[in-house]
Amino acid sequence: MSRRRFLVFETGGTKLVAALADAEGRLLETRILRRNQDDRAEHSLERLIETGRELAKGVDLSGVGFGYGGAVNRAVRRPMICLHEPGWEDLDPVARLEAEFGAPTAIENDCKLAALAEARLGAGKGSDTVFYITIGTGIGGGLVHNGSIVALSPLGRRRSATSWSIRRGRSAIVAIAVASNLCAPVRTCHGCIRAKW
């Protein structure tokens, strides 16, 4: 079993999440921080960093992952617009997290990362293609093919993501996570709708 450890962060409409994970994707410790409606990005990032310091105390980190609750510009590894919290477009959280924790940092849309987790660890494990939709403060989704997020553009947009998997005739699983009852990476699921194609 690997001793590698990762800090993972997520921003959402009502909460922030900071966790310490192992190389197999198991969450070893998780902290949920409630957001106020008037919070701004700078305050949320500081709260995540502070909580990350507590989680990473005495831990040699292999990497940091950031699931951002909005569009991500992959070319420059920066958040774009966030509909539930202003100010993210003015920040460079990847640079801040790398400087703070001294570990390589990746940023991606939170729904796309949930799709990846579902494909690798959850209901989609073993499937070629997984299309995932989440309904919470907003509605989002992700498409994973052969174990990787399908980057449909630098901002993750394409005319029809569902037709992509159906048209190619691959096996696929659709996992719809409702509100806070997210499937991945736990083995049981409450409040979810799943369909196998």
N, CA and C atoms as a LAMMPS dump frame, in Angstrom:
ITEM: TIMESTEP
0
ITEM: NUMBER OF ATOMS
591
ITEM: BOX BOUNDS ff ff ff
-5.0000000000000000e+02 5.0000000000000000e+02
-5.0000000000000000e+02 5.0000000000000000e+02
-5.0000000000000000e+02 5.0000000000000000e+02
ITEM: ATOMS id mol type element x y z
1 1 1 N 0.847 -1.192 0
2 1 2 C 0 0 0
3 1 3 C 0.891 1.253 0
4 2 1 N 0.577 2.182 -0.862
5 2 2 C 1.34 3.415 -0.989
6 2 3 C 1.114 4.333 0.215
7 3 1 N 2.171 5.027 0.619
8 3 2 C 2.064 6.001 1.705
9 3 3 C 1.905 7.418 1.157
10 4 1 N 1.7 7.549 -0.15
11 4 2 C 1.551 8.87 -0.746
12 4 3 C 0.265 9.513 -0.248
13 5 1 N 0.342 10.83 0.001
14 5 2 C -0.807 11.576 0.513
15 5 3 C -1.055 12.803 -0.354
16 6 1 N -2.337 13.147 -0.46
17 6 2 C -2.759 14.261 -1.293
18 6 3 C -3.744 15.123 -0.528
19 7 1 N -3.61 16.423 -0.688
20 7 2 C -4.628 17.347 -0.189
21 7 3 C -5.604 17.579 -1.327
22 8 1 N -6.89 17.56 -1.005
23 8 2 C -7.897 17.817 -2.024
24 8 3 C -8.875 18.865 -1.499
25 9 1 N -9.246 19.785 -2.375
26 9 2 C -10.147 20.872 -2.019
27 9 3 C -11.294 20.931 -3.017
28 10 1 N -12.442 21.416 -2.539
29 10 2 C -13.586 21.61 -3.418
30 10 3 C -14.34 22.853 -2.964
31 11 1 N -14.776 23.648 -3.943
32 11 2 C -15.62 24.802 -3.648
33 11 3 C -16.999 24.541 -4.211
34 12 1 N -18.012 24.898 -3.439
35 12 2 C -19.375 24.707 -3.895
36 12 3 C -20.236 25.885 -3.509
37 13 1 N -21.488 25.798 -3.839
38 13 2 C -22.407 26.901 -3.574
39 13 3 C -22.689 27.127 -2.103
40 14 1 N -22.675 26.071 -1.302
41 14 2 C -23.013 26.21 0.116
42 14 3 C -21.886 25.798 1.047
43 15 1 N -20.851 25.16 0.5
44 15 2 C -19.785 24.675 1.378
45 15 3 C -18.45 24.617 0.662
46 16 1 N -17.412 24.524 1.484
47 16 2 C -16.05 24.263 1.027
48 16 3 C -15.654 22.936 1.651
49 17 1 N -14.858 22.146 0.942
50 17 2 C -14.402 20.873 1.479
51 17 3 C -12.887 20.806 1.355
52 18 1 N -12.242 20.373 2.432
53 18 2 C -10.81 20.105 2.437
54 18 3 C -10.632 18.695 2.979
55 19 1 N -9.762 17.912 2.336
56 19 2 C -9.578 16.532 2.772
57 19 3 C -8.152 16.079 2.505
58 20 1 N -7.762 15.066 3.248
59 20 2 C -6.495 14.379 3.037
60 20 3 C -6.845 13.012 2.475
61 21 1 N -6.216 12.646 1.355
62 21 2 C -6.53 11.387 0.689
63 21 3 C -5.261 10.581 0.474
64 22 1 N -5.447 9.264 0.301
65 22 2 C -4.301 8.42 -0.032
66 22 3 C -4.269 8.184 -1.538
67 23 1 N -3.268 7.438 -2
68 23 2 C -3.078 7.226 -3.433
69 23 3 C -4.175 6.361 -4.053
70 24 1 N -4.915 5.638 -3.226
71 24 2 C -6.011 4.811 -3.732
72 24 3 C -7.324 5.585 -3.809
73 25 1 N -7.315 6.851 -3.42
74 25 2 C -8.508 7.683 -3.49
75 25 3 C -9.364 7.661 -2.237
76 26 1 N -8.9 7.011 -1.187
77 26 2 C -9.656 6.997 0.071
78 26 3 C -9.431 8.306 0.815
79 27 1 N -10.529 8.882 1.3
80 27 2 C -10.434 10.086 2.106
81 27 3 C -10.094 9.693 3.536
82 28 1 N -8.951 10.16 4.029
83 28 2 C -8.483 9.803 5.363
84 28 3 C -9.055 10.726 6.423
85 29 1 N -9.231 11.989 6.041
86 29 2 C -9.826 12.981 6.948
87 29 3 C -10.463 14.056 6.084
88 30 1 N -11.663 14.461 6.47
89 30 2 C -12.417 15.45 5.697
90 30 3 C -12.94 16.534 6.609
91 31 1 N -12.852 17.776 6.139
92 31 2 C -13.437 18.913 6.852
93 31 3 C -14.383 19.642 5.917
94 32 1 N -15.586 19.896 6.407
95 32 2 C -16.588 20.644 5.637
96 32 3 C -16.767 21.996 6.287
97 33 1 N -16.61 23.039 5.499
98 33 2 C -16.729 24.42 5.976
99 33 3 C -17.93 25.059 5.294
100 34 1 N -18.862 25.548 6.061
101 34 2 C -20.048 26.194 5.488
102 34 3 C -19.688 27.578 4.96
103 35 1 N -20.25 27.909 3.809
104 35 2 C -20.065 29.232 3.21
105 35 3 C -21.233 30.119 3.581
106 36 1 N -20.956 31.407 3.689
107 36 2 C -22.01 32.408 3.815
108 36 3 C -22.314 32.946 2.425
109 37 1 N -23.53 33.407 2.213
110 37 2 C -23.914 33.908 0.896
111 37 3 C -23.084 35.107 0.449
112 38 1 N -22.557 35.873 1.401
113 38 2 C -21.786 37.059 1.024
114 38 3 C -20.281 36.804 0.977
115 39 1 N -19.835 35.538 1.101
116 39 2 C -18.402 35.229 1.007
117 39 3 C -17.873 35.572 -0.376
118 40 1 N -16.602 35.935 -0.389
119 40 2 C -15.898 36.182 -1.643
120 40 3 C -14.792 35.152 -1.788
121 41 1 N -14.281 35.007 -2.986
122 41 2 C -13.295 33.976 -3.303
123 41 3 C -12.051 34.051 -2.419
124 42 1 N -11.528 35.242 -2.195
125 42 2 C -10.309 35.392 -1.394
126 42 3 C -10.5 34.797 0
127 43 1 N -11.635 35.068 0.611
128 43 2 C -11.924 34.537 1.942
129 43 3 C -12.033 33.018 1.905
130 44 1 N -12.703 32.48 0.908
131 44 2 C -12.849 31.029 0.791
132 44 3 C -11.509 30.343 0.566
133 45 1 N -10.667 30.916 -0.298
134 45 2 C -9.349 30.333 -0.537
135 45 3 C -8.518 30.337 0.737
136 46 1 N -8.565 31.422 1.487
137 46 2 C -7.823 31.482 2.759
138 46 3 C -8.317 30.428 3.741
139 47 1 N -9.62 30.221 3.799
140 47 2 C -10.173 29.193 4.693
141 47 3 C -9.713 27.801 4.27
142 48 1 N -9.694 27.541 2.965
143 48 2 C -9.225 26.251 2.482
144 48 3 C -7.743 26.044 2.808
145 49 1 N -6.93 27.065 2.595
146 49 2 C -5.5 26.962 2.889
147 49 3 C -5.276 26.714 4.378
148 50 1 N -5.958 27.455 5.215
149 50 2 C -5.822 27.276 6.667
150 50 3 C -6.201 25.852 7.086
151 51 1 N -7.296 25.345 6.553
152 51 2 C -7.723 23.988 6.875
153 51 3 C -6.746 22.968 6.297
154 52 1 N -6.232 23.232 5.1
155 52 2 C -5.234 22.352 4.487
156 52 3 C -3.965 22.265 5.329
157 53 1 N -3.554 23.381 5.915
158 53 2 C -2.379 23.365 6.811
159 53 3 C -2.596 22.405 7.972
160 54 1 N -3.794 22.457 8.553
161 54 2 C -4.107 21.566 9.673
162 54 3 C -4.075 20.104 9.239
163 55 1 N -4.673 19.808 8.086
164 55 2 C -4.724 18.432 7.602
165 55 3 C -3.344 17.9 7.217
166 56 1 N -2.491 18.768 6.68
167 56 2 C -1.192 18.341 6.16
168 56 3 C -0.064 18.424 7.183
169 57 1 N -0.375 18.803 8.392
170 57 2 C 0.662 18.94 9.412
171 57 3 C 1.403 17.612 9.588
172 58 1 N 2.72 17.653 9.368
173 58 2 C 3.554 16.467 9.507
174 58 3 C 3.439 15.466 8.371
175 59 1 N 2.774 15.855 7.277
176 59 2 C 2.56 14.953 6.14
177 59 3 C 3.4 15.417 4.96
178 60 1 N 4.087 14.476 4.313
179 60 2 C 4.823 14.772 3.089
180 60 3 C 3.851 14.604 1.923
181 61 1 N 3.412 15.712 1.352
182 61 2 C 2.395 15.679 0.301
183 61 3 C 2.989 15.335 -1.061
184 62 1 N 2.256 14.5 -1.811
185 62 2 C 2.641 14.176 -3.178
186 62 3 C 1.958 15.092 -4.189
187 63 1 N 0.853 15.721 -3.79
188 63 2 C 0.148 16.596 -4.704
189 63 3 C -1.071 17.216 -4.053
190 64 1 N -1.633 18.206 -4.758
191 64 2 C -2.827 18.909 -4.302
192 64 3 C -3.805 18.938 -5.471
193 65 1 N -5.068 18.651 -5.183
194 65 2 C -6.113 18.719 -6.194
195 65 3 C -7.17 19.721 -5.779
196 66 1 N -7.661 20.487 -6.739
197 66 2 C -8.646 21.519 -6.445
198 66 3 C -9.828 21.37 -7.394
199 67 1 N -10.973 20.962 -6.854
200 67 2 C -12.211 20.879 -7.612
201 67 3 C -12.946 22.2 -7.487
202 68 1 N -12.905 22.972 -8.543
203 68 2 C -13.446 24.331 -8.552
204 68 3 C -14.895 24.321 -9.031
205 69 1 N -15.754 25.012 -8.32
206 69 2 C -17.178 25.056 -8.641
207 69 3 C -17.519 26.053 -9.726
208 70 1 N -16.894 25.929 -10.856
209 70 2 C -17.143 26.802 -11.989
210 70 3 C -16.272 26.378 -13.159
211 71 1 N -16.271 27.184 -14.211
212 71 2 C -15.473 26.879 -15.4
213 71 3 C -13.99 27.091 -15.107
214 72 1 N -13.159 26.222 -15.676
215 72 2 C -11.703 26.286 -15.504
216 72 3 C -11.065 26.479 -16.868
217 73 1 N -10.138 27.416 -16.955
218 73 2 C -9.333 27.586 -18.163
219 73 3 C -8.116 26.688 -18.004
220 74 1 N -8.147 25.532 -18.654
221 74 2 C -7.072 24.545 -18.497
222 74 3 C -5.744 25.038 -19.05
223 75 1 N -5.784 25.865 -20.063
224 75 2 C -4.552 26.337 -20.698
225 75 3 C -3.675 27.112 -19.721
226 76 1 N -4.293 27.848 -18.811
227 76 2 C -3.521 28.641 -17.841
228 76 3 C -3.736 28.166 -16.399
229 77 1 N -4.499 27.059 -16.247
230 77 2 C -4.77 26.465 -14.931
231 77 3 C -5.34 27.492 -13.95
232 78 1 N -6.387 28.179 -14.423
233 78 2 C -7.008 29.207 -13.579
234 78 3 C -8.52 29.109 -13.644
235 79 1 N -9.173 29.483 -12.534
236 79 2 C -10.629 29.502 -12.55
237 79 3 C -11.153 30.643 -13.409
238 80 1 N -12.304 30.397 -13.984
239 80 2 C -12.99 31.435 -14.735
240 80 3 C -14.15 31.899 -13.867
241 81 1 N -15.255 32.133 -14.46
242 81 2 C -16.414 32.646 -13.733
243 81 3 C -16.967 31.606 -12.756
244 82 1 N -17.432 32.098 -11.638
245 82 2 C -18.114 31.276 -10.647
246 82 3 C -19.436 31.971 -10.348
247 83 1 N -20.548 31.284 -10.577
248 83 2 C -21.85 31.919 -10.446
249 83 3 C -22.313 32.083 -9.002
250 84 1 N -21.701 31.381 -8.057
251 84 2 C -22.161 31.469 -6.68
252 84 3 C -21.201 32.204 -5.742
253 85 1 N -20.041 32.633 -6.251
254 85 2 C -19.108 33.359 -5.389
255 85 3 C -18.188 34.237 -6.24
256 86 1 N -18.27 35.538 -6.094
257 86 2 C -17.46 36.432 -6.924
258 86 3 C -15.987 36.448 -6.517
259 87 1 N -15.143 36.797 -7.488
260 87 2 C -13.738 37.047 -7.218
261 87 3 C -12.764 35.974 -7.661
262 88 1 N -13.234 34.789 -8.028
263 88 2 C -12.304 33.722 -8.391
264 88 3 C -11.498 34.056 -9.641
265 89 1 N -12.117 34.768 -10.579
266 89 2 C -11.403 35.097 -11.818
267 89 3 C -10.204 36.016 -11.572
268 90 1 N -10.143 36.639 -10.4
269 90 2 C -9.028 37.529 -10.055
270 90 3 C -7.92 36.823 -9.276
271 91 1 N -8.108 35.548 -8.966
272 91 2 C -7.144 34.801 -8.155
273 91 3 C -6.41 33.757 -8.984
274 92 1 N -5.253 33.356 -8.481
275 92 2 C -4.497 32.247 -9.062
276 92 3 C -4.324 31.196 -7.969
277 93 1 N -5.382 30.409 -7.699
278 93 2 C -5.301 29.456 -6.588
279 93 3 C -4.24 28.382 -6.777
280 94 1 N -3.949 27.984 -8.007
281 94 2 C -2.937 26.959 -8.235
282 94 3 C -1.581 27.456 -7.746
283 95 1 N -1.198 28.669 -8.125
284 95 2 C 0.084 29.223 -7.676
285 95 3 C 0.11 29.361 -6.156
286 96 1 N -0.989 29.806 -5.579
287 96 2 C -1.056 29.964 -4.11
288 96 3 C -0.918 28.629 -3.403
289 97 1 N -1.621 27.607 -3.9
290 97 2 C -1.57 26.294 -3.263
291 97 3 C -0.198 25.647 -3.435
292 98 1 N 0.41 25.79 -4.614
293 98 2 C 1.755 25.235 -4.818
294 98 3 C 2.768 25.914 -3.91
295 99 1 N 2.664 27.231 -3.763
296 99 2 C 3.586 27.957 -2.885
297 99 3 C 3.371 27.568 -1.423
298 100 1 N 2.132 27.405 -1.027
299 100 2 C 1.814 27.083 0.364
300 100 3 C 2.221 25.666 0.75
301 101 1 N 1.944 24.699 -0.127
302 101 2 C 2.121 23.297 0.246
303 101 3 C 3.323 22.619 -0.408
304 102 1 N 4.005 23.315 -1.328
305 102 2 C 5.212 22.767 -1.94
306 102 3 C 4.982 21.482 -2.706
307 103 1 N 3.807 21.351 -3.306
308 103 2 C 3.476 20.141 -4.061
309 103 3 C 2.778 20.538 -5.358
310 104 1 N 2.961 19.733 -6.41
311 104 2 C 2.266 20.041 -7.669
312 104 3 C 0.76 20.072 -7.444
313 105 1 N 0.106 21.026 -8.106
314 105 2 C -1.324 21.241 -7.897
315 105 3 C -2.066 21.191 -9.224
316 106 1 N -3.197 20.502 -9.221
317 106 2 C -4.057 20.424 -10.397
318 106 3 C -5.395 21.061 -10.064
319 107 1 N -5.993 21.74 -11.037
320 107 2 C -7.326 22.332 -10.884
321 107 3 C -8.209 21.823 -12.006
322 108 1 N -9.45 21.526 -11.666
323 108 2 C -10.438 21.105 -12.655
324 108 3 C -11.807 21.426 -12.095
325 109 1 N -12.792 21.481 -12.953
326 109 2 C -14.168 21.681 -12.527
327 109 3 C -14.563 20.559 -11.569
328 110 1 N -15.272 20.909 -10.502
329 110 2 C -15.624 19.919 -9.479
330 110 3 C -16.491 18.786 -10.025
331 111 1 N -17.391 19.079 -10.941
332 111 2 C -18.255 18.033 -11.498
333 111 3 C -17.469 17.071 -12.378
334 112 1 N -16.504 17.583 -13.099
335 112 2 C -15.672 16.716 -13.928
336 112 3 C -14.813 15.802 -13.055
337 113 1 N -14.344 16.329 -11.922
338 113 2 C -13.591 15.474 -11.003
339 113 3 C -14.483 14.434 -10.344
340 114 1 N -15.72 14.794 -10.049
341 114 2 C -16.664 13.81 -9.514
342 114 3 C -16.91 12.711 -10.548
343 115 1 N -17.009 13.082 -11.818
344 115 2 C -17.173 12.091 -12.88
345 115 3 C -15.968 11.156 -12.929
346 116 1 N -14.77 11.717 -12.795
347 116 2 C -13.556 10.909 -12.81
348 116 3 C -13.526 9.946 -11.621
349 117 1 N -13.907 10.433 -10.449
350 117 2 C -13.951 9.57 -9.267
351 117 3 C -14.972 8.454 -9.453
352 118 1 N -16.126 8.78 -10.006
353 118 2 C -17.162 7.773 -10.248
354 118 3 C -16.664 6.731 -11.247
355 119 1 N -15.943 7.184 -12.278
356 119 2 C -15.431 6.271 -13.299
357 119 3 C -14.339 5.357 -12.749
358 120 1 N -13.497 5.879 -11.9
359 120 2 C -12.368 5.084 -11.398
360 120 3 C -12.691 4.28 -10.147
361 121 1 N -13.576 4.822 -9.293
362 121 2 C -13.798 4.209 -7.981
363 121 3 C -15.241 3.809 -7.701
364 122 1 N -16.181 4.316 -8.475
365 122 2 C -17.6 4.139 -8.141
366 122 3 C -18.36 3.3 -9.139
367 123 1 N -19.58 3.749 -9.429
368 123 2 C -20.504 2.992 -10.277
369 123 3 C -19.964 2.754 -11.678
370 124 1 N -19.08 3.613 -12.153
371 124 2 C -18.556 3.474 -13.504
372 124 3 C -17.298 2.653 -13.623
373 125 1 N -16.799 2.157 -12.516
374 125 2 C -15.55 1.389 -12.546
375 125 3 C -15.686 0.215 -13.516
376 126 1 N -14.723 0.113 -14.431
377 126 2 C -14.748 -0.955 -15.422
378 126 3 C -15.444 -0.591 -16.72
379 127 1 N -16.092 0.559 -16.782
380 127 2 C -16.766 1.002 -18.01
381 127 3 C -15.813 1.84 -18.85
382 128 1 N -15.971 1.748 -20.168
383 128 2 C -15.161 2.569 -21.068
384 128 3 C -15.496 4.049 -20.928
385 129 1 N -16.805 4.334 -20.824
386 129 2 C -17.277 5.714 -20.85
387 129 3 C -18.263 5.938 -19.714
388 130 1 N -18.079 7.047 -19.013
389 130 2 C -18.998 7.428 -17.944
390 130 3 C -19.399 8.883 -18.173
391 131 1 N -20.705 9.122 -18.196
392 131 2 C -21.236 10.478 -18.251
393 131 3 C -21.917 10.724 -16.914
394 132 1 N -21.55 11.782 -16.237
395 132 2 C -21.974 12.039 -14.862
396 132 3 C -22.641 13.406 -14.784
397 133 1 N -23.763 13.474 -14.09
398 133 2 C -24.458 14.742 -13.873
399 133 3 C -24.669 14.916 -12.379
400 134 1 N -24.447 16.112 -11.885
401 134 2 C -24.73 16.405 -10.484
402 134 3 C -25.7 17.572 -10.405
403 135 1 N -26.628 17.475 -9.462
404 135 2 C -27.614 18.527 -9.244
405 135 3 C -27.482 18.98 -7.803
406 136 1 N -27.049 20.206 -7.606
407 136 2 C -26.873 20.762 -6.268
408 136 3 C -27.247 22.227 -6.316
409 137 1 N -26.337 23.098 -5.883
410 137 2 C -26.559 24.528 -6.018
411 137 3 C -26.678 24.884 -7.496
412 138 1 N -25.88 24.223 -8.301
413 138 2 C -25.946 24.354 -9.75
414 138 3 C -26.108 22.98 -10.354
415 139 1 N -26.071 22.913 -11.673
416 139 2 C -26.127 21.639 -12.371
417 139 3 C -24.868 21.544 -13.216
418 140 1 N -24.182 20.438 -13.096
419 140 2 C -22.95 20.263 -13.853
420 140 3 C -22.774 18.819 -14.23
421 141 1 N -21.707 18.543 -14.94
422 141 2 C -21.459 17.169 -15.333
423 141 3 C -20.079 17.004 -15.912
424 142 1 N -19.763 15.765 -16.197
425 142 2 C -18.474 15.451 -16.783
426 142 3 C -18.558 14.175 -17.584
427 143 1 N -17.663 14.041 -18.533
428 143 2 C -17.568 12.877 -19.389
429 143 3 C -16.17 12.3 -19.233
430 144 1 N -16.101 11.001 -18.937
431 144 2 C -14.828 10.308 -18.768
432 144 3 C -14.796 9.163 -19.76
433 145 1 N -13.696 9.049 -20.488
434 145 2 C -13.523 7.968 -21.455
435 145 3 C -12.15 7.344 -21.245
436 146 1 N -12.129 6.024 -21.142
437 146 2 C -10.885 5.281 -20.913
438 146 3 C -10.096 5.829 -19.73
439 147 1 N -10.807 6.192 -18.657
440 147 2 C -10.157 6.608 -17.419
441 147 3 C -9.689 8.042 -17.361
442 148 1 N -9.984 8.847 -18.371
443 148 2 C -9.553 10.247 -18.394
444 148 3 C -10.733 11.17 -18.677
445 149 1 N -10.688 12.343 -18.082
446 149 2 C -11.699 13.361 -18.368
447 149 3 C -11.576 13.758 -19.831
448 150 1 N -12.689 13.809 -20.515
449 150 2 C -12.691 14.264 -21.899
450 150 3 C -12.705 15.785 -21.876
451 151 1 N -11.591 16.376 -22.267
452 151 2 C -11.469 17.839 -22.326
453 151 3 C -12.01 18.286 -23.668
454 152 1 N -13.242 18.747 -23.669
455 152 2 C -13.922 19.072 -24.909
456 152 3 C -13.484 20.407 -25.497
457 153 1 N -12.886 21.234 -24.667
458 153 2 C -12.305 22.503 -25.1
459 153 3 C -11.501 23.019 -23.917
460 154 1 N -10.785 24.13 -24.069
461 154 2 C -10.075 24.659 -22.9
462 154 3 C -11.009 24.958 -21.725
463 155 1 N -12.299 25.218 -22.001
464 155 2 C -13.256 25.492 -20.941
465 155 3 C -14.216 24.331 -20.729
466 156 1 N -14.025 23.218 -21.438
467 156 2 C -14.834 22.031 -21.21
468 156 3 C -16.185 22.034 -21.875
469 157 1 N -16.368 22.814 -22.933
470 157 2 C -17.673 22.88 -23.579
471 157 3 C -17.664 22.141 -24.91
472 158 1 N -18.797 21.559 -25.24
473 158 2 C -19.03 20.917 -26.537
474 158 3 C -20.53 20.932 -26.772
475 159 1 N -20.941 20.859 -28.003
476 159 2 C -22.373 20.936 -28.275
477 159 3 C -23.167 19.83 -27.613
478 160 1 N -22.719 18.59 -27.684
479 160 2 C -23.505 17.499 -27.119
480 160 3 C -22.583 16.427 -26.565
481 161 1 N -22.374 16.452 -25.267
482 161 2 C -21.493 15.472 -24.643
483 161 3 C -22.117 14.087 -24.637
484 162 1 N -23.433 13.995 -24.434
485 162 2 C -24.06 12.677 -24.359
486 162 3 C -24.007 11.965 -25.703
487 163 1 N -24.178 12.69 -26.804
488 163 2 C -24.145 12.033 -28.102
489 163 3 C -22.755 11.491 -28.395
490 164 1 N -21.728 12.074 -27.797
491 164 2 C -20.357 11.603 -27.987
492 164 3 C -20.228 10.148 -27.58
493 165 1 N -20.724 9.795 -26.393
494 165 2 C -20.565 8.418 -25.922
495 165 3 C -21.543 7.465 -26.601
496 166 1 N -22.751 7.912 -26.848
497 166 2 C -23.75 7.036 -27.463
498 166 3 C -23.368 6.745 -28.912
499 167 1 N -22.943 7.752 -29.639
500 167 2 C -22.616 7.618 -31.046
501 167 3 C -21.488 6.611 -31.261
502 168 1 N -20.565 6.529 -30.338
503 168 2 C -19.43 5.633 -30.484
504 168 3 C -19.731 4.22 -29.98
505 169 1 N -20.934 4.006 -29.448
506 169 2 C -21.351 2.675 -29.077
507 169 3 C -20.594 2.07 -27.906
508 170 1 N -20.014 2.868 -27.067
509 170 2 C -19.274 2.354 -25.909
510 170 3 C -20.232 2.058 -24.767
511 171 1 N -19.794 1.174 -23.879
512 171 2 C -20.58 0.977 -22.664
513 171 3 C -20.446 2.223 -21.816
514 172 1 N -21.503 2.59 -21.146
515 172 2 C -21.474 3.803 -20.345
516 172 3 C -22.375 3.646 -19.136
517 173 1 N -22.045 4.367 -18.104
518 173 2 C -22.897 4.427 -16.922
519 173 3 C -23.189 5.886 -16.67
520 174 1 N -24.437 6.188 -16.39
521 174 2 C -24.816 7.535 -16.002
522 174 3 C -25.092 7.497 -14.505
523 175 1 N -24.409 8.344 -13.763
524 175 2 C -24.664 8.445 -12.325
525 175 3 C -25.098 9.87 -12.054
526 176 1 N -26.268 10.021 -11.496
527 176 2 C -26.779 11.346 -11.179
528 176 3 C -26.777 11.486 -9.663
529 177 1 N -25.995 12.437 -9.166
530 177 2 C -25.916 12.653 -7.723
531 177 3 C -26.804 13.833 -7.371
532 178 1 N -27.692 13.649 -6.433
533 178 2 C -28.646 14.683 -6.057
534 178 3 C -28.207 15.335 -4.756
535 179 1 N -28.137 16.673 -4.775
536 179 2 C -27.773 17.489 -3.599
537 179 3 C -26.477 16.984 -2.995
538 180 1 N -26.453 16.759 -1.674
539 180 2 C -25.21 16.389 -1.011
540 180 3 C -24.99 14.892 -0.954
541 181 1 N -25.857 14.117 -1.561
542 181 2 C -25.739 12.657 -1.508
543 181 3 C -24.887 12.14 -2.66
544 182 1 N -23.643 12.603 -2.733
545 182 2 C -22.774 12.224 -3.832
546 182 3 C -22.328 10.785 -3.712
547 183 1 N -22.218 10.126 -4.84
548 183 2 C -21.853 8.708 -4.874
549 183 3 C -20.375 8.49 -4.598
550 184 1 N -19.528 9.127 -5.354
551 184 2 C -18.108 8.808 -5.321
552 184 3 C -17.428 9.472 -4.136
553 185 1 N -16.456 8.856 -3.533
554 185 2 C -15.935 7.533 -3.842
555 185 3 C -16.46 6.445 -2.915
556 186 1 N -17.576 6.664 -2.247
557 186 2 C -18.1 5.654 -1.34
558 186 3 C -18.737 4.504 -2.114
559 187 1 N -18.884 3.362 -1.488
560 187 2 C -19.409 2.178 -2.16
561 187 3 C -20.937 2.127 -2.156
562 188 1 N -21.575 2.765 -1.209
563 188 2 C -23.033 2.766 -1.169
564 188 3 C -23.54 4.119 -1.615
565 189 1 N -24.763 4.148 -2.023
566 189 2 C -25.294 5.377 -2.584
567 189 3 C -26.717 5.576 -2.067
568 190 1 N -27.01 6.788 -1.615
569 190 2 C -28.34 7.138 -1.149
570 190 3 C -28.818 8.344 -1.947
571 191 1 N -29.994 8.285 -2.484
572 191 2 C -30.566 9.423 -3.194
573 191 3 C -30.066 9.595 -4.608
574 192 1 N -29.511 8.554 -5.208
575 192 2 C -28.972 8.682 -6.56
576 192 3 C -29.802 7.867 -7.547
577 193 1 N -29.742 8.285 -8.786
578 193 2 C -30.382 7.567 -9.875
579 193 3 C -29.245 7.052 -10.755
580 194 1 N -29.248 5.783 -11.036
581 194 2 C -28.2 5.213 -11.879
582 194 3 C -28.844 4.464 -13.026
583 195 1 N -28.254 4.552 -14.176
584 195 2 C -28.759 3.817 -15.338
585 195 3 C -27.581 3.232 -16.09
586 196 1 N -27.66 1.959 -16.456
587 196 2 C -26.631 1.343 -17.293
588 196 3 C -27.154 1.324 -18.718
589 197 1 N -26.287 1.673 -19.653
590 197 2 C -26.665 1.645 -21.065
591 197 3 C -26.154 0.358 -21.65
